[in-house]
Amino acid sequence: MTLYQLWFRNHGSLIELGAVKIGYADLIRGERPLEAGSFSALSGLDQRLYWFSVGQSDLYYENIRKLGNETRHAVLNGLCDMAVDPSVFATAMQWDVTHTSLLRSLETRTVAAQFRRIAQGGPRLTEYRFDYLGPAGHGSSNGSATKPWHLSFSVEPHAQPPTNIHVLIGRNGVGKTTVLGDITRAVVHPEEDSDAVGRLIWGEDGPGSFVNVVCVTFSAFDPAQEQFESEQGAAEQGELEGWDGALDVTDGQPPPAAEDNVTGASFRYVGLAKVDELGRPTRERKTRLDLSKEFSKSVEEVVAAGRVHSWIKALETLGSDPYFFESPVRSFAQALLDRGVFGRTSDRDTALEIFSSLSSGHAIVLLTMTRLVETVAERSLVLLDEPEGHLHPPLLASFVRALSDLLTDRNAVALLGTHSPVVLQEVPRSCVWKVSRRGTMQPERPSIETYGENVGVLTHEIFGLEVRRSGFHAEIEKAVRELGTYEQVLARFGGQLGGEAKGLVRILLAYQTSQGRR
């Protein structure tokens, strides 16, 4: 009831500024604070005391900033804006309507930091420079202390290609998931022992902390395994011993709920685990109906926060996939944008119907993207563990691009753990870390540029010897060792070799000749 769309009349023309929530002291739940119309200032309207307002996105303040300093001051002061004036912010925080409605979809620190910076004429996007220094001794095969992993991350505003998604890539079992979990706990609970989880080190020009952490994981090793454990016994589950339902991480404790956390960032979970009343993941698995209801609730929150524009933009990017292009979800989103409200019964039913009609993979990516639009703010850290598990390559690429666009809109950062070279095609070399099992070697950058590179080239770059020892590489190498000529090798495979395979045959034959084996 407090959400409005604000326009500015400039010499007869209207300029749309965006979504704003307006309230006043002692506003009764369910009442609308004022009727739509034209006004020059809130102060004194209806003889109310302590009017206050807050924009629902950084773009709202950016649009006002573009009007010029004099107009910016007039508009924000006339609206009794909480972000621009610390005294208004302090007064507004004393009233229930601020917490239950105006800040319902916002982090308080986002208003006090990013929104205030823009409202006072500062830049919308900022640099991120931080390092993660991992715990020593993890992953050593003989138990001796090892040099901790050192990962550096840098995000440059307006960079092309974007630098707001960073990737940890390596084969299964090297510890990508564990590292993501350690980083999460280091951010959410910075007072925790750094010898156990490592620590973040911020550059002098960076923001110095994250506001919230959004952890996304739909891993096969999630609470669904609880049933498997109960049927066969935990003793038989060597790989899952110590499994953490919160982050799909071994040997750790779940991050604290936002209500329990004072010094660190708040925590949001998106995945297959049900959460308790404080938002902490449990071992109980969500059903398909639970996920449908979560999607519907998330759409409602997106509408309430005035973020439907961002949602539609993400859906348009995902629309490169034919299934998404033909889905009614985009027309549903447009209808919500036009109406500006989420009808409790009809829209909920529509959301449930749309979600239920999707395949599991498309449903997962739709839920994930919608929850991210709902929860990501400035100085958010988004962690995704192996998103390729539910997405075919073209949809995975579209998802990464939609995520990057959202992160740019919100001035946020993401870390992805993956073994898919398709993800690397969407990010530059400076945003990629090749990782091996801790205790063997330090993470390193790829030796080649990754953005837009051929998947085969990236596969060889990342997995190297493992590729040559597996699949068609191993079969061709065996044939070359046993046979003497290109024609004989080609004949063994019935002439059914692709271009890369034929090239590999010639290279291996030439190498054998140079070694005097033929």
C-alpha positions in Angstrom: 0.0 0.0 0.0 3.0 2.3 0.4 4.4 1.7 -3.1 4.2 4.5 -5.8 5.6 5.3 -9.2 7.2 8.7 -9.2 7.3 11.1 -12.2 8.9 14.5 -12.5 7.1 17.2 -14.5 9.7 19.3 -16.4 8.2 22.1 -18.5 5.2 20.1 -19.4 7.0 16.8 -20.1 6.9 13.8 -17.7 10.1 12.0 -16.7 9.6 8.6 -15.0 12.0 8.3 -12.0 11.0 4.9 -10.6 9.4 3.2 -7.6 9.3 4.8 -4.2 7.6 3.9 -0.9 6.1 6.6 1.2 4.9 6.5 4.8 4.4 8.6 7.9 4.5 8.2 11.6 1.7 5.9 13.0 0.5 4.8 9.5 -2.0 2.0 10.1 -1.3 -1.2 8.3 -3.5 -1.5 5.2 -4.1 2.2 4.8 -2.7 4.1 1.8 -0.7 7.1 3.0 -1.8 9.4 0.2 -3.8 9.3 -3.1 -2.0 9.4 -6.4 -1.7 12.9 -7.8 0.6 15.9 -8.1 2.4 17.6 -5.2 5.6 19.6 -4.6 6.4 18.4 -1.1 5.2 15.8 1.5 5.7 18.0 4.5 2.4 19.3 5.8 0.2 17.1 3.6 -3.0 16.0 5.5 -1.5 17.7 8.6 0.7 14.6 9.1 3.9 14.7 11.1 7.1 13.0 10.1 6.6 12.0 6.5 9.4 9.9 5.0 10.1 8.0 1.8 12.7 5.8 0.3 13.4 4.7 -3.3 13.3 1.0 -4.1 16.4 0.8 -6.3 19.6 2.6 -7.0 18.3 3.4 -10.4 15.6 5.6 -8.8 18.3 7.7 -7.2 20.4 7.7 -10.4 17.5 9.0 -12.4 17.0 11.8 -9.8 20.7 12.6 -9.9 20.6 13.1 -13.6 18.1 15.9 -13.2 20.9 18.1 -11.9 22.0 19.2 -8.4 19.4 21.8 -7.8 16.5 19.6 -8.9 18.0 16.6 -7.0 17.9 18.5 -3.8 14.4 19.9 -4.3 12.9 16.4 -5.2 14.6 14.5 -2.4 14.0 17.1 0.3 10.4 17.5 -0.9 9.9 13.7 -0.5 11.5 13.7 2.9 13.9 11.1 1.6 15.5 8.7 4.1 18.6 8.1 2.1 19.7 11.7 1.5 19.0 13.0 5.0 20.4 11.0 8.0 18.1 12.8 10.4 15.0 11.7 8.4 16.5 8.2 8.3 16.9 8.1 12.1 13.3 9.4 12.7 11.8 6.9 10.2 13.6 4.0 11.8 11.5 4.5 14.9 8.3 3.6 13.2 6.9 0.1 12.4 5.9 1.1 8.9 9.5 1.6 8.0 10.5 -1.9 8.9 7.4 -3.8 7.7 6.9 -1.9 4.4 9.4 0.7 3.3 12.4 -1.5 4.0 10.7 -4.8 3.4 12.8 -5.6 0.3 15.9 -3.5 1.1 18.9 -3.9 3.3 19.2 -1.1 5.8 22.9 -0.7 4.9 22.1 -0.4 1.2 20.0 2.7 2.0 22.6 4.1 4.3 25.5 3.5 1.9 24.7 3.1 -1.8 21.4 5.0 -1.9 22.9 7.8 0.2 26.0 8.0 -2.0 23.9 8.5 -5.2 21.3 10.7 -3.5 24.1 13.1 -2.4 25.5 13.2 -6.0 28.0 10.4 -6.0 28.6 7.5 -8.5 26.2 4.6 -8.8 28.8 1.9 -9.5 32.0 1.4 -7.4 35.1 -0.8 -7.7 35.6 -4.0 -5.8 39.0 -5.2 -4.8 39.4 -7.9 -2.3 41.5 -11.0 -1.6 40.6 -14.3 0.0 43.3 -15.9 2.0 42.3 -19.5 2.7 43.1 -21.6 5.8 46.5 -23.3 6.0 46.9 -27.0 6.1 43.7 -28.0 4.3 44.0 -30.7 1.6 47.5 -31.9 2.4 47.9 -35.6 1.6 50.3 -36.1 4.5 48.7 -33.8 7.1 51.5 -31.3 7.0 50.8 -27.6 6.9 50.4 -26.2 3.3 50.5 -22.7 1.9 47.0 -21.3 2.0 45.1 -20.5 -1.2 45.3 -16.9 -2.2 42.6 -15.7 -4.5 42.3 -12.1 -5.7 39.1 -10.5 -7.1 38.7 -7.2 -8.9 35.5 -5.6 -10.3 35.8 -2.6 -12.6 32.7 -0.5 -13.3 31.6 -0.4 -16.9 34.3 -2.9 -18.0 33.8 -4.8 -21.2 33.5 -7.7 -20.9 32.0 -7.3 -17.4 34.2 -8.4 -14.5 31.5 -8.9 -11.9 31.3 -12.7 -12.2 34.4 -14.6 -11.0 34.9 -18.3 -11.6 36.6 -21.2 -9.8 37.0 -24.0 -12.2 38.5 -27.5 -11.8 37.7 -31.1 -11.9 35.3 -32.7 -9.4 36.7 -33.2 -5.9 39.3 -30.4 -5.9 37.4 -28.5 -3.2 35.5 -25.7 -5.1 32.4 -26.2 -3.0 34.4 -26.2 0.2 36.1 -22.9 -0.8 32.8 -21.3 -1.5 31.5 -22.4 1.9 34.6 -21.1 3.6 34.3 -17.7 1.9 30.6 -17.6 2.9 31.4 -18.2 6.5 34.3 -15.7 6.4 31.9 -13.0 5.1 28.8 -13.8 7.2 30.8 -14.5 10.4 34.0 -12.5 10.2 34.8 -13.0 13.8 35.1 -16.8 13.2 38.6 -18.3 13.5 40.4 -17.5 10.2 42.5 -20.7 10.7 39.3 -22.6 10.1 37.7 -20.7 7.2 40.2 -18.1 6.0 39.6 -14.4 5.7 38.8 -11.6 3.3 41.2 -8.7 2.8 39.8 -5.6 1.3 41.7 -3.1 -0.8 41.9 0.5 0.3 39.4 1.7 -2.4 36.9 -1.1 -1.9 33.6 -0.9 0.1 35.2 -2.8 3.0 32.5 -5.4 3.5 29.5 -7.1 1.9 25.9 -6.4 3.0 24.5 -9.8 2.3 25.4 -13.2 0.9 23.1 -15.1 -1.4 24.0 -18.8 -1.7 22.5 -20.7 -4.6 22.9 -24.5 -4.8 20.7 -27.2 -6.3 23.4 -29.8 -5.9 22.7 -33.5 -6.0 24.4 -33.6 -2.6 21.7 -31.8 -0.7 19.0 -32.7 1.8 17.7 -35.2 -0.7 20.5 -37.4 0.5 18.9 -37.6 4.0 16.6 -40.3 2.8 19.5 -42.2 1.2 21.4 -42.0 4.5 18.5 -43.2 6.6 18.0 -46.2 4.3 21.6 -47.3 4.2 23.2 -45.8 7.2 25.5 -42.9 7.6 28.5 -45.2 8.0 28.2 -46.2 4.3 28.2 -42.6 3.1 31.9 -41.9 3.1 31.6 -39.0 0.6 28.8 -37.4 2.6 30.2 -37.7 6.1 30.1 -34.2 7.7 27.8 -32.9 5.0 26.4 -29.5 5.6 22.8 -29.0 4.5 23.2 -25.2 4.4 25.9 -25.0 1.8 26.6 -28.5 0.5 30.0 -28.1 2.2 31.7 -30.8 4.3 33.1 -30.3 7.8 31.5 -26.9 8.5 28.7 -25.2 10.4 25.8 -23.5 8.7 26.0 -19.7 8.5 24.1 -17.8 11.2 20.7 -16.3 10.3 20.6 -12.6 9.7 18.9 -12.1 13.1 21.8 -13.7 14.9 24.5 -11.8 13.1 25.7 -8.4 14.1 29.2 -7.9 12.6 28.9 -9.8 9.3 26.6 -9.8 6.3 23.1 -11.3 6.3 22.6 -14.6 4.6 20.0 -15.8 2.0 19.7 -19.4 0.8 18.3 -20.5 -2.5 18.1 -24.3 -3.0 16.5 -27.6 -2.4 16.7 -27.5 1.4 13.8 -26.3 3.5 14.7 -23.4 5.8 13.7 -22.8 9.5 12.0 -19.8 10.9 15.2 -17.8 10.8 16.0 -18.7 7.2 18.6 -21.3 7.9 18.7 -24.4 5.7 17.7 -27.7 7.3 18.1 -31.3 6.1 14.5 -31.6 4.9 14.1 -31.4 1.1 11.6 -29.2 -0.7 8.9 -30.8 -2.8 8.0 -29.5 -6.3 5.0 -27.8 -4.8 7.2 -26.1 -2.2 9.4 -24.8 -5.0 6.3 -23.6 -6.9 5.1 -21.7 -3.8 8.6 -20.2 -3.3 8.5 -18.9 -6.8 5.1 -17.4 -6.4 6.1 -15.7 -3.1 9.3 -14.4 -4.7 7.3 -12.9 -7.6 5.1 -11.2 -5.0 8.2 -9.7 -3.3 9.6 -8.6 -6.7 6.4 -6.7 -7.4 6.2 -5.2 -3.9 9.8 -4.0 -4.2 9.2 -2.4 -7.6 11.7 -4.6 -9.3 9.6 -6.0 -12.1 11.6 -4.1 -14.7 14.7 -6.0 -13.6 12.8 -9.3 -13.7 11.6 -8.7 -17.2 15.1 -7.7 -18.3 16.4 -11.1 -17.0 13.6 -13.0 -18.6 14.3 -11.4 -21.9 17.9 -12.5 -21.7 16.8 -16.1 -20.8 14.4 -15.8 -23.8 17.1 -16.8 -26.1 16.1 -20.3 -25.0 13.1 -21.4 -27.1 11.3 -23.0 -24.1 11.6 -19.7 -22.2 10.7 -17.7 -25.2 7.4 -19.6 -25.6 6.6 -19.6 -21.9 3.8 -17.3 -20.6 6.1 -16.1 -17.8 7.1 -13.0 -19.8 3.6 -11.9 -20.5 2.7 -12.6 -16.9 5.6 -10.3 -15.8 4.5 -7.6 -18.2 0.9 -7.8 -16.8 2.3 -7.4 -13.3 4.3 -4.4 -14.4 1.3 -2.7 -16.0 -0.9 -3.3 -12.9 1.8 -2.6 -10.4 0.2 -5.0 -7.8 0.3 -8.7 -7.2 -3.3 -10.1 -6.9 -3.2 -12.4 -3.9 -5.3 -15.3 -5.4 -5.3 -14.9 -9.2 -1.7 -14.0 -9.6 -0.6 -16.7 -7.1 -2.5 -19.3 -9.1 -0.9 -18.1 -12.4 2.6 -18.2 -10.9 2.0 -21.8 -9.6 0.6 -22.9 -13.0 3.6 -21.4 -14.9 6.1 -22.9 -12.7 4.5 -26.3 -12.7 4.4 -26.4 -16.5 8.2 -26.0 -16.8 10.8 -28.8 -17.0 12.9 -29.3 -13.9 15.9 -27.5 -15.4 13.9 -24.5 -16.7 12.0 -24.3 -13.4 15.2 -24.2 -11.4 16.7 -21.4 -13.5 13.5 -19.4 -13.4 13.3 -19.8 -9.6 16.9 -18.9 -9.2 16.8 -15.8 -11.4 13.6 -14.6 -9.7 15.0 -15.1 -6.2 18.2 -13.2 -7.2 16.2 -10.3 -8.5 14.4 -10.3 -5.2 17.4 -10.6 -2.9 20.5 -9.1 -4.5 21.4 -5.6 -3.4 24.5 -3.4 -3.6 27.5 -5.1 -2.0 25.8 -8.5 -2.3 28.0 -11.5 -2.7 26.3 -14.2 -4.8 27.7 -17.7 -4.6 26.6 -20.4 -7.1 27.8 -24.0 -7.0 27.8 -25.8 -10.3 24.9 -24.1 -12.1 25.5 -26.3 -15.1 23.9 -29.2 -13.3 20.5 -28.2 -14.5 21.2 -26.2 -17.6 22.1 -27.1 -21.2 25.0 -25.0 -22.6 23.0 -22.3 -24.4 20.7 -21.7 -21.4 23.7 -21.8 -19.1 25.4 -19.0 -21.2 22.2 -17.0 -21.1 21.9 -17.4 -17.4 25.4 -16.2 -16.8 24.7 -13.2 -19.0 21.4 -12.4 -17.2 23.2 -12.7 -13.8 26.0 -10.3 -14.9 23.4 -7.8 -16.0 21.6 -8.0 -12.7 24.9 -7.7 -10.8 25.7 -4.5 -12.8 22.2 -3.1 -11.9 22.8 -3.8 -8.2 26.5 -3.1 -8.0 27.2 -6.7 -6.7 29.6 -9.6 -7.2 29.2 -13.3 -7.9 31.5 -16.3 -7.4 30.8 -19.5 -9.4 32.2 -22.9 -8.8 32.0 -24.9 -12.0 33.7 -27.5 -14.2 32.0 -26.3 -17.3 34.1 -24.4 -20.0 30.8 -22.9 -21.2 30.9 -20.6 -18.2 34.4 -19.5 -19.0 33.3 -18.3 -22.4 31.2 -15.6 -20.7 34.0 -14.2 -18.5 37.5 -12.8 -19.2 40.7 -14.5 -18.1 41.2 -12.0 -15.2 38.0 -13.4 -13.6 39.0 -17.1 -13.7 40.9 -19.2 -11.2 42.0 -22.7 -12.2 42.0 -24.8 -9.0 43.5 -28.1 -8.0 43.2 -30.0 -4.7 44.4 -28.0 -1.8 47.9 -29.0 -0.7 49.1 -29.8 -4.3 49.4 -26.4 -6.0 48.2 -22.8 -5.8 45.3 -21.6 -8.0 46.4 -20.0 -11.2 44.9 -18.0 -14.1 44.4 -19.6 -17.5 47.3 -19.1 -19.9 44.8 -17.9 -22.6 42.0 -15.4 -22.8 38.7 -17.2 -22.1 36.0 -14.8 -23.1 34.4 -16.0 -26.3 37.0 -18.8 -26.7 36.2 -22.2 -28.3 34.9 -24.7 -25.8 37.3 -27.3 -27.0 40.3 -25.0 -26.5 39.1 -24.1 -23.0 38.6 -27.7 -22.1 42.2 -28.5 -23.1 43.4 -25.4 -21.2 41.6 -26.3 -18.0 41.8 -30.1 -17.8 44.9 -30.7 -20.0 46.2 -34.2 -19.4 42.9 -35.4 -18.0 41.3 -34.7 -21.4 44.1 -36.6 -23.2 43.6 -39.6 -21.0 39.8 -39.8 -21.5 37.1 -40.3 -24.1 38.0 -40.2 -27.8 41.5 -38.9 -27.1 42.4 -42.1 -25.4 40.9 -44.3 -28.1 42.7 -42.4 -30.9 46.0 -42.5 -29.1 45.7 -46.3 -28.7 44.9 -46.7 -32.4 47.9 -44.6 -33.4 50.2 -46.7 -31.2 48.9 -49.9 -32.8 48.7 -48.8 -36.4 51.1 -47.2 -38.7 49.3 -44.8 -41.0 46.6 -42.1 -41.1 44.5 -44.3 -43.5 44.7 -47.3 -41.1 43.6 -45.3 -38.1 40.8 -43.7 -40.2 39.7 -47.2 -41.3 39.6 -48.5 -37.8 36.9 -46.0 -37.0 35.0 -46.5 -40.2 35.9 -43.0 -41.4 33.7 -41.6 -38.7 36.2 -39.0 -37.3 35.5 -35.4 -36.9 37.8 -32.5 -37.7 39.5 -32.3 -34.3 39.9 -36.1 -34.1 41.6 -36.2 -37.6 43.9 -33.4 -36.6 44.8 -35.3 -33.4 45.7 -38.4 -35.5 48.1 -36.4 -37.7 49.7 -34.7 -34.7 50.2 -38.1 -32.9 51.6 -39.7 -36.0 54.0 -36.8 -36.6 55.2 -37.0 -33.0 55.8 -40.7 -33.2 57.8 -40.2 -36.4 59.9 -37.5 -34.7 60.7 -39.9 -31.9 61.8 -42.6 -34.3 59.0 -45.0 -33.4 58.0 -45.6 -37.0 
